[in-house]
Amino acid sequence: MKNIPDKIFGTDARIIILGIARMADAIGNSFLIVVLPLYIASGQVKGEFFGLSGSLITGIALGLFGLVSSVCQPITGRLSDKLGKRKFFVLLGLVLFMFANFFYSLADTYMWLLIIRATQGLAAALTITATLALVSEVSSEKNRGGNMGIYNAFRLIGFGIGPLGSGALVEGGPYNLPVLGTVTGFNAAFFLAAIAALISVILVAFFVKDPENIEPNEEGMVIYFKAKMPGKILDPIFTLGLATLFMSIGFALLAPIELEVNERLSQGAFMFSLEFSALIGCMAIIQPVVGKASDKFGRKIFIVIGLICLIPIILLEGFVTEPWHMITARALHGICAAMVFAPALALAGDLAKKGQAGAQLSVLTVAFGLGISIGAFLSGYMIRFGFSTPFIIGAVLAAIGAVLVFTQVPNHKKEAEIEAEV
């Protein structure tokens, strides 16, 4: 690497640079969560799309990103394994993000909007799997948990910062800028998202290199569902994926029912934003701490305790009557989610075969994305059966996840090898 030390605050510099790059990228992309619905509703996008309403197209556009990303992640992860190149895939994804973010400013039909959104999903698949594989491969079992926690903390900080400024940026437009002239608030948001991706490209291109021991892997698809260990039913990495799925479903229950939450708690949009952000903020702060602790005390214990603690906390969210109740519950929710996610990624990295981290870690990243989508659908549909119903289901899923991890997942790689030999 150029002009920077091998370690920053005792951590491999590549981890810090990748985290900062993903933070910049996440800031730009989280802009779009707020901006895209406003952009579609503004009337600047014209045309017919199979006779669908604007609101339905908005939902499709927002959901298309996660769908394309989830479908493509195992494929892009396997390709990066096969070629033995992580940095190339990270850069390719970030460059696609940069151009897609910019081309929103030129999209004037629904078809172009959906094409750009699908391109972003592909870009995410390229970037996510290769980045996590790289983080895992430059780590060892002694520091993988801490490294995963640091990387995810940066990413979550970016995800949390983006929406805070995007609404104000849109409302403050148009802007008179040198060279560019008059720029609408929407285009300003799209340009800043593109610039954020460009910053990420520069950081990765100049300051990150592939692990020295990574080699092309010619094996076939290496995602397993059934256990190879005696006495187990499910593959441990697949089980960790299920636990991540259940955790992220609970993560996503609040956002789709904002109106019902505000009515129940007699609050406005600002208090809801505090409640929503409490989870992300605590998760970002706690992940490096929990990840580092999992390096010392083991991964499985944190995952199981985190899932068990999610049971009463998610239930509490379904029965709160005051805003401060919800803020407290969401903050605790973030702490418990951090106890699950960072150690689960680290343990999956421990268990992954050499040269197959891209494909095998994609099990967890796909599960997280699918859980967000399923949680949003589940909450939006089940709220009709009572305010607490989605949260009761989320708590039950957390309990199932705890049982699965406790019974199907080894504490570490050596235990898995010993059990397989027996």
Secondary structure, DSSP 8 states (H G I E B T S, - for coil): --SS-SEETTEEHHHHHHHHHHHHHHHHHHHHHHHHHHHHHTT-SBS-STT--HHHHHHHHHHHHHHHHHHHHHHHHHHHHHHT-SHHHHHHHHHHHHHHHHHGGG--BHHHHHHHHHHHHHHHHHHHHHHHHHHHHT--TTTHHHHHHHHHHHHHHHHHHHHHHHHHHHHH--EEETTTEEE-HHHHHHHHHHHHHHHHHHHHHHH----TT------------B--STT-SB-HHHHHHHHHHHHHHHHTSSGGGHHHHHHHHT--HHHHHHHHHHHHHHHHHHHHHHHHHHHHH-SHHHHHHHHHHHHHHHHHHTT--SHHHHHHHHHHHHHHHHHHHHHHHHHHHHHS-TT-HHHHHHHHHHHHHHHHHHHHHHHHHHGGG-TTHHHHHHHHHHHHHHHHHHHH--SSHHHHHHHHH-
